[in-house]
Amino acid sequence: MEFLNEFLPILLYIAGIVLLIVLIILGIKAIKILDNVEDMVEDAQDKLDEFEGAISLLSKTANSFAGISSSIVTGITTAIGKIFTKKLKEEEDEDE
């Protein structure tokens, strides 16, 4: 019995030290993994920012074309409206 009273605490201390060392190693590996994940997220964010810039450029170009086409359609519509207005006025003048 005396042997167990001296041996079991030593065994528990050794097991505790081994577990502490294992936990430290696992913590260091977890930190390395998180650093790698952070690098991958930063790379993905950089690529997304580049893609967002390209999309922004395309959007501005499309808006410019839309504005130009709207101006052209407005001009054509105004010209056609003036032609029909002149014809209607001429017909009214002939009727009088």
N, C-alpha and C positions, 0 to 999 in steps of 0.2 A: 504494500500500500504506500509505503514511503517512497518507493521508486516512482509510482504514478504521480504523486504529489510534486515531484521534482521534474519529471519528464514531460508531463502534459503542458505546463506553462511554456517550457522551451519549445515544444512542438507548435503551440499556438502562436508564439512570437515568430517563429520561422515561417509559418503559413501566412501570417499577417504581412511580413516583409515581402514574401513572394507575391502576394496579391497586390501590395502597394506598387511594386516594381512593374507588374503586369498592367496595372491601371495607368501608370505613368507612360508606359510604352504605347498603350492604346490611345491615350490622350494626345501624344505627339503625332501618332499616325492620323488621328482625326483632324488635327490642326493642319497637317499637310494636305489632306483630302479637301478640307474647306478652302485652303489657299488655291488649289487647282480649280475647284468649282468657281471661286471668285474670278480667277483669270478667264475661265470660259465664259462667264456671264459678262465680263467686261468686253471680251472680243465680240460676243453677240450684240451687245449694246452699241459698240462702234459700227458694226456692219448695219445695224438697224438705223443708226443715225445717217450713214451714207445713203441708205435706201430711202430714208425719209427726205433727204435733200433732193434726190432724183425725182421722187414723187412730187415734191413741192415745185420743182422746175417744170415738170409736165403739167401740173395743175395751172401754173401761171400761163404757160403757153396755150393751153386749152381755153382759159378765160380770155386771153387776148384774141384768139380766133373767134370766140363767141361774140366778143364785143365788135369786132370788125364785121362779122356776118350780120349782126343785128343792125349795125349802121347801114350796111348795103341794103338790107331788106327794108329798112325804114325809108331810105332814099327812093328805092323803086316804088314802094307803096305810095309815097308822097307824089311822085311823078305821075303815076297812074291816076291817083285821085285828082290831080290838077287837070289831066287830060279829060277825064269824065266830067269834071265840074265845068270846063270850058264848053264841052259838047252840050251839057244840060242848059247852060246859059244861052248858047246859040239857038237851041231848040225853043227855049222860052221866048227869046227875042223874035223868032220866026212866027211863033203862035200869036204874038201880040200884034 
